[in-house]
Amino acid sequence: MTQFYEKVRDRLIRYAKVDTQSRNGVSERPTTAKQFDLARMLKAELEEIGVSEVWLDEKYCVVYGKIPANTEGEHKALGLVAHMDTAPDASGTDVKPWVLENYQGQDIVLNKEKNIVMAVADFPNLKNYIGQDLVLTDGTTLLGGDDKASISAIMTMAEYLCANPDIPHGDVCLAFTPDEEVGGLARDLDLQRFGSPTAYTLDGDYLGYYEDETFNASAAKVTITGRSVHTGTAKGIMINSVDIGAEFMNMLPAFEKPQYTDGREGFYHVTSFNGSCEHTEIQLIIRDHSAVEFAHREAYLQKVTDELNRKFGNVVTLEINETYRSMKEVVDQVPYLVERLVRAISDCGVEPHDLAFRGGTDGSALSHRGLPCPNLSAGYENAHGRFEYVPIQSMEKNVEILLRLVQIYAEED
């Protein structure tokens, strides 16, 4: 147990109890006002521990802070970003976190009254944490370690730096953002106010992996306009948009779907299909790590649309909107970002793992806004669900990694 154990444990439990669930399909920014509850808590805590330039954007719910450099000469600033919201996939209301100390590899009873058990057979990663202490839920809500485990580590690192001014460091710039789980992608982060030309996001699963590559991503909407007439006189007149929608679905490559792909393989994923004879709408997402293959995927959807329009008349429209792009093409232009992160992870006794992430991060969007931003994992497991847990030792180690990263930045020009 290090000096950070109680700090990260208590912070995660405190933050997890604050409902910050974001919402899909709404235009408000942030998507839920309750995210301000944690934002205001973090603002007050940053001020209390001595962080400078603390500011809460009361419009967009972004919290900023800065630990000014205490070294002479020019040193690159270190930026850290984490998100405050939790996913809408499971309830985030009335979270009841608890700690199982010295886990011994057994199935875990989360809720005896409701007979909710986290079985090792279902969640084999539990075996990686024998002897460690786990923060768990009561099985009725998510925990919110995604991404409050990251916030706990960042805040503990910041408190330590402020309490130990003899530790040399350059500027350390902090930001906590809303709506990552619903595609907000730190869009309202003010880069000028943030104050660092580069950054790291903290998010993701097991300890020690980092991401400098994500999917390229788009969302597509297919709209099909049919013609309804009485079925008794429909021959040669009716255009059933549901049938055309089914034909569109059948033209998608059968095995290029999430359930059949892994690693660097891309996919098409239909997220909804709603239709009647007169009107059908299909929503889908497109993903690929390769920019070339990603462009081919978008072009293929247009080809399918054109073929159906030739066959049925101009009844199908396709709309494609970019969601995010891979951070890699941007991050690769600033090689010291990953080099320093890998060194910090290794120096803290953790084996670094590079992961081409099958998703996106705030860093994907931020990189293409001009803030190169790879990602360090937060250390949680089973995010977005009732069986989420966070090993306290993972958060402890992330504090050490962040402090080592601060030192590396102070040592380098």
TAHUJO-V303759 format. One record per residue. N is the residue number from 1. RES is the residue in three letters. PSI is psi in degrees with one decimal (999 if undefined). D_LAST is the distance of its C-alpha to the last C-alpha in Angstrom with 2 decimals. Layout:
n res psi d_last
N RES PSI D_LAST
N RES PSI D_LAST
This chain:
n res psi d_last
1 MET 126.4 33.69
2 THR 177.7 30.44
3 GLN -12.2 29.99
4 PHE -8.4 28.92
5 TYR -57.2 32.16
6 GLU -34.0 34.36
7 LYS -51.8 31.68
8 VAL -36.1 30.95
9 ARG -51.1 34.66
10 ASP -37.5 35.93
11 ARG -47.2 33.48
12 LEU -44.2 34.37
13 ILE -42.1 38.06
14 ARG -45.9 37.84
15 TYR -37.0 35.94
16 ALA -29.1 38.16
17 LYS -10.8 41.24
18 VAL 120.6 40.13
19 ASP 112.6 41.51
20 THR 26.3 38.85
21 GLN 131.1 40.45
22 SER 171.9 39.77
23 ARG 139.0 42.48
24 ASN 152.2 42.93
25 GLY 20.4 44.80
26 VAL 151.6 44.38
27 SER -13.7 42.89
28 GLU 149.6 41.91
29 ARG 111.2 38.26
30 PRO 168.1 37.63
31 THR -19.1 40.39
32 THR 135.3 41.56
33 ALA -24.5 41.61
34 LYS -13.2 41.35
35 GLN -23.4 37.63
36 PHE -24.4 37.38
37 ASP -46.0 38.75
38 LEU -37.2 35.61
39 ALA -44.3 33.40
40 ARG -35.0 35.13
41 MET -43.9 34.92
42 LEU -39.4 31.13
43 LYS -48.1 30.83
44 ALA -39.7 32.94
45 GLU -40.2 31.14
46 LEU -43.5 27.66
47 GLU -39.7 29.19
48 GLU -37.3 30.90
49 ILE -5.8 27.90
50 GLY 14.1 26.00
51 VAL 143.7 23.66
52 SER 166.0 23.24
53 GLU 37.8 24.16
54 VAL 131.5 26.41
55 TRP 135.7 28.54
56 LEU 121.7 31.05
57 ASP 104.7 32.05
58 GLU -9.9 35.80
59 LYS -48.1 36.56
60 TYR -0.6 34.31
61 CYS 50.1 33.55
62 VAL 131.9 29.75
63 VAL 132.8 28.15
64 TYR 152.9 24.83
65 GLY 162.3 22.88
66 LYS 136.4 19.61
67 ILE 104.1 18.21
68 PRO 149.5 16.40
69 ALA 144.2 13.23
70 ASN 18.6 14.42
71 THR 156.3 11.46
72 GLU 158.9 10.96
73 GLY 179.5 8.30
74 GLU 123.4 6.28
75 HIS 141.5 5.09
76 LYS 139.9 6.73
77 ALA 152.0 10.29
78 LEU 119.6 12.28
79 GLY 139.2 15.76
80 LEU 132.7 18.88
81 VAL 134.9 22.31
82 ALA 156.7 25.70
83 HIS 148.4 29.25
84 MET -22.5 32.10
85 ASP 159.4 35.13
86 THR 160.4 37.19
87 ALA 149.2 39.05
88 PRO 4.3 42.59
89 ASP -27.4 43.77
90 ALA 159.8 45.11
91 SER 140.0 46.03
92 GLY 14.3 43.39
93 THR 134.3 46.08
94 ASP 50.4 47.01
95 VAL 133.6 44.49
96 LYS 80.5 45.54
97 PRO 147.2 42.69
98 TRP 163.9 43.66
99 VAL 127.2 42.21
100 LEU 110.9 43.71
101 GLU 146.7 42.61
102 ASN 55.6 42.58
103 TYR 136.7 43.48
104 GLN 18.7 45.75
105 GLY 7.2 45.92
106 GLN 164.9 48.97
107 ASP 144.9 49.78
108 ILE 122.8 48.71
109 VAL 109.5 51.25
110 LEU -35.4 49.40
111 ASN 99.9 52.54
112 LYS -40.9 55.80
113 GLU -40.0 57.92
114 LYS 3.6 56.86
115 ASN 47.6 56.59
116 ILE 116.4 52.99
117 VAL 133.4 51.53
118 MET 108.1 48.24
119 ALA 138.0 49.48
120 VAL -32.9 47.43
121 ALA -33.2 49.36
122 ASP -29.8 47.97
123 PHE 74.0 44.43
124 PRO -18.8 43.75
125 ASN -17.1 40.05
126 LEU -31.9 41.47
127 LYS -18.9 41.98
128 ASN -8.9 38.23
129 TYR 22.6 38.26
130 ILE 131.8 41.09
131 GLY -6.6 40.53
132 GLN 172.8 38.10
133 ASP 126.5 38.79
134 LEU 132.3 39.15
135 VAL 124.8 39.20
136 LEU 171.8 42.02
137 THR 179.5 44.20
138 ASP 13.5 47.98
139 GLY 2.2 48.39
140 THR -11.3 49.33
141 THR 168.2 45.93
142 LEU 171.9 42.43
143 LEU -43.7 39.99
144 GLY 13.0 37.03
145 GLY -27.2 34.37
146 ASP 90.2 33.24
147 ASP 26.5 31.08
148 LYS -17.1 31.75
149 ALA -38.4 30.48
150 SER -44.4 27.01
151 ILE -40.3 27.57
152 SER -42.3 28.75
153 ALA -43.6 25.64
154 ILE -45.0 23.27
155 MET -37.2 25.50
156 THR -40.3 25.74
157 MET -44.7 21.99
158 ALA -42.6 21.81
159 GLU -41.5 24.74
160 TYR -43.8 23.28
161 LEU -43.8 20.05
162 CYS -31.8 22.28
163 ALA -11.5 24.67
164 ASN 72.0 22.18
165 PRO -8.9 20.11
166 ASP -11.7 19.20
167 ILE 118.1 16.76
168 PRO 137.3 13.23
169 HIS 153.3 11.63
170 GLY -169.2 10.09
171 ASP 133.1 12.75
172 VAL 113.7 14.89
173 CYS 130.5 17.29
174 LEU 145.8 20.60
175 ALA 139.5 23.53
176 PHE 126.2 26.87
177 THR 159.4 29.02
178 PRO 168.4 32.70
179 ASP 19.5 34.71
180 GLU -37.3 32.47
181 GLU -14.9 35.52
182 VAL 27.1 37.59
183 GLY 15.7 35.21
184 GLY -36.9 33.59
185 LEU 42.0 30.16
186 ALA 35.3 28.34
187 ARG -22.0 29.97
188 ASP 11.8 30.06
189 LEU 121.0 26.46
190 ASP 107.3 25.46
191 LEU -34.4 22.02
192 GLN -44.7 21.67
193 ARG -35.6 22.73
194 PHE -47.3 20.53
195 GLY -0.9 17.48
196 SER 138.4 14.79
197 PRO -12.6 14.40
198 THR 169.6 14.47
199 ALA 173.2 16.28
200 TYR 133.4 18.24
201 THR 154.3 21.96
202 LEU 118.7 23.79
203 ASP 154.2 27.25
204 GLY 176.5 29.52
205 ASP -130.4 31.53
206 TYR 153.0 31.12
207 LEU 136.8 28.19
208 GLY -8.2 25.44
209 TYR 153.0 25.72
210 TYR 159.3 23.24
211 GLU 126.7 23.95
212 ASP 12.0 22.27
213 GLU 133.8 25.72
214 THR 175.6 28.63
215 PHE 154.0 32.02
216 ASN 141.8 32.81
217 ALA 138.1 35.43
218 SER 157.9 38.34
219 ALA 137.2 41.39
220 ALA 145.3 44.75
221 LYS 125.1 48.07
222 VAL 123.8 51.32
223 THR 128.7 54.30
224 ILE 126.1 57.81
225 THR 119.3 60.84
226 GLY -172.3 64.19
227 ARG 118.9 67.82
228 SER 132.8 70.06
229 VAL 170.5 73.85
230 HIS 136.4 76.56
231 THR -23.6 76.35
232 GLY -22.7 80.02
233 THR 29.6 79.47
234 ALA -18.2 75.87
235 LYS 125.7 76.54
236 GLY -2.2 74.86
237 ILE -48.0 73.55
238 MET 139.5 71.14
239 ILE 107.4 67.44
240 ASN 106.9 65.97
241 SER -26.7 62.26
242 VAL -41.8 61.81
243 ASP -42.2 63.14
244 ILE -38.0 60.77
245 GLY -41.0 57.88
246 ALA -38.0 58.96
247 GLU -40.4 59.04
248 PHE -46.6 55.50
249 MET -41.5 54.42
250 ASN -18.3 56.27
251 MET -9.4 54.50
252 LEU 140.8 51.09
253 PRO 125.7 50.18
254 ALA -35.1 51.73
255 PHE 11.4 49.04
256 GLU 61.1 45.93
257 LYS 158.9 45.78
258 PRO -37.7 43.45
259 GLN -8.0 46.04
260 TYR 7.4 46.18
261 THR 156.6 42.54
262 ASP -176.3 39.37
263 GLY -127.6 36.07
264 ARG 7.6 35.10
265 GLU 134.5 38.63
266 GLY -179.9 39.11
267 PHE 167.6 42.11
268 TYR 141.5 44.32
269 HIS 112.9 45.21
270 VAL 121.0 48.11
271 THR -21.9 47.51
272 SER 150.2 50.83
273 PHE 113.5 54.14
274 ASN 126.2 56.62
275 GLY 160.6 59.70
276 SER 177.8 63.30
277 CYS -40.1 65.59
278 GLU -30.5 64.53
279 HIS 129.7 60.79
280 THR 139.9 58.13
281 GLU 130.3 54.40
282 ILE 127.0 51.93
283 GLN 134.1 48.33
284 LEU 161.2 45.91
285 ILE 152.1 42.25
286 ILE 133.6 40.70
287 ARG 140.8 37.76
288 ASP 142.7 36.11
289 HIS -36.1 32.76
290 SER 125.8 33.56
291 ALA -35.4 33.36
292 VAL -48.6 36.26
293 GLU -33.8 38.43
294 PHE -43.9 37.63
295 ALA -38.2 38.98
296 HIS -38.5 42.00
297 ARG -45.2 42.69
298 GLU -40.5 42.77
299 ALA -33.9 44.96
300 TYR -38.3 47.29
301 LEU -36.9 47.98
302 GLN -38.2 48.97
303 LYS -44.5 51.20
304 VAL -44.8 52.94
305 THR -45.2 53.47
306 ASP -40.2 54.98
307 GLU -41.7 57.29
308 LEU -35.4 58.59
309 ASN -35.6 59.21
310 ARG -35.1 61.19
311 LYS -38.3 63.22
312 PHE 1.2 63.88
313 GLY 173.0 63.38
314 ASN 75.3 60.40
315 VAL -5.8 60.10
316 VAL 130.5 56.53
317 THR 146.6 53.37
318 LEU 129.3 49.80
319 GLU 124.3 46.81
320 ILE 128.6 43.27
321 ASN 129.1 40.25
322 GLU 134.5 36.65
323 THR -54.1 35.24
324 TYR 166.5 31.71
325 ARG 160.0 29.99
326 SER 138.2 27.91
327 MET -15.9 24.20
328 LYS -44.5 23.57
329 GLU -25.2 23.74
330 VAL -47.9 20.98
331 VAL -35.3 18.72
332 ASP -21.1 19.04
333 GLN -9.1 17.36
334 VAL 71.1 14.03
335 PRO -25.2 14.12
336 TYR -23.8 10.96
337 LEU -51.8 12.96
338 VAL -38.8 15.76
339 GLU -45.6 14.06
340 ARG -37.8 12.25
341 LEU -44.0 15.55
342 VAL -40.6 17.67
343 ARG -42.5 15.88
344 ALA -43.4 16.37
345 ILE -47.6 19.97
346 SER -43.0 20.73
347 ASP -20.7 19.40
348 CYS 12.7 21.82
349 GLY 19.2 24.71
350 VAL 138.7 25.25
351 GLU 119.9 25.80
352 PRO 141.2 23.80
353 HIS 124.0 26.14
354 ASP 130.2 25.30
355 LEU 123.9 27.94
356 ALA 100.1 29.01
357 PHE 130.0 30.17
358 ARG 62.0 33.74
359 GLY -158.8 33.10
360 GLY 166.3 30.55
361 THR 169.0 28.07
362 ASP -33.2 26.87
363 GLY -26.0 23.73
364 SER -50.7 26.00
365 ALA -42.0 27.00
366 LEU -38.3 23.73
367 SER -41.7 22.01
368 HIS -5.4 24.74
369 ARG -0.4 24.47
370 GLY 9.2 20.97
371 LEU 86.2 19.00
372 PRO 130.5 17.94
373 CYS 81.9 19.02
374 PRO 177.7 19.86
375 ASN 139.1 21.99
376 LEU 136.0 22.21
377 SER 153.6 25.83
378 ALA -24.7 27.46
379 GLY 6.8 29.94
380 TYR 170.4 33.23
381 GLU 150.7 36.25
382 ASN 42.6 39.13
383 ALA 157.3 37.62
384 HIS 12.1 39.91
385 GLY 179.0 42.98
386 ARG -12.1 45.16
387 PHE 21.6 43.99
388 GLU 144.5 40.32
389 TYR 160.3 38.79
390 VAL 120.0 35.52
391 PRO 125.4 34.98
392 ILE -35.6 33.67
393 GLN -28.4 31.84
394 SER -41.7 29.78
395 MET -41.7 28.61
396 GLU -48.2 27.90
397 LYS -34.7 25.75
398 ASN -33.7 23.82
399 VAL -44.6 23.00
400 GLU -42.0 21.66
401 ILE -43.2 19.60
402 LEU -41.5 18.11
403 LEU -38.0 17.36
404 ARG -37.7 15.75
405 LEU -40.5 13.60
406 VAL -45.1 12.63
407 GLN -43.9 11.79
408 ILE -41.2 9.69
409 TYR -33.3 7.58
410 ALA -25.9 7.54
411 GLU -24.0 6.86
412 GLU 155.3 3.79
413 ASP 999 0.00
